[in-house]
Amino acid sequence: MEERPCGLCGDADAWVYRTGPVLEGGYGSSAYDTTRLILTDEARLKGADRLCDACVAGLERDGVTYAYVTVLGDAPTQAMPAAAYAAIFAHHAGITLDTLQKHGVKRNRPQPEVTLDQIEALRADLEHDPSRTRSFRVGQVNFATETVRVARAHVLAAIALCAPLDDETIEDAARRYGESVAGSVVLMDSMIDDLIDKNLTEDR
Ligand SMILES: [Zn+2]
């Protein structure tokens, strides 16, 4: 059988593959099959393009990678730092831009005066945007999947408005999105804590 050594430790079979900031578990992985994870510190991989389960688990423990999409098994955690949400956003916005280019979508000359606020306003009308709302139905929001949709809507909105759109503007939008959503997740957690506290107090 073909040997597939891990790019980090070198001594285990590696079934988790890396594409840019995303790790994706393949069929041979017992812990990560069908799971996608986002890296917040790509330098940690030292150029490795495939990893074993143990090394991925180590990255999770160190807080530099977070599962954000999975087809089988438990839902990914919601409590990711701003940098993880920003990285998911930027990665999927980049994919959307590539897809549009592949289909020959022509872009008009960018209008530098179009602001990020304007793009965000249109984006929020196209897709539910957790970075622009302060009310959540507990248990019904999956921030990670929504982030993928919002990143897509961001690119469409920016193109429709003829806004400047490149790696730098995507990074800026991603950072602002990440900070806002990470704040919302904390807010939601504290809302749940408050509810539990209130119920406990009333039960007494
Ligand atoms: Zn390894």
Residues whose N, C-alpha, C, O or C-beta is under 5 A from the ligand:
A	BS01	ZN	C6 L8 C9 G10 A12 C52 C55
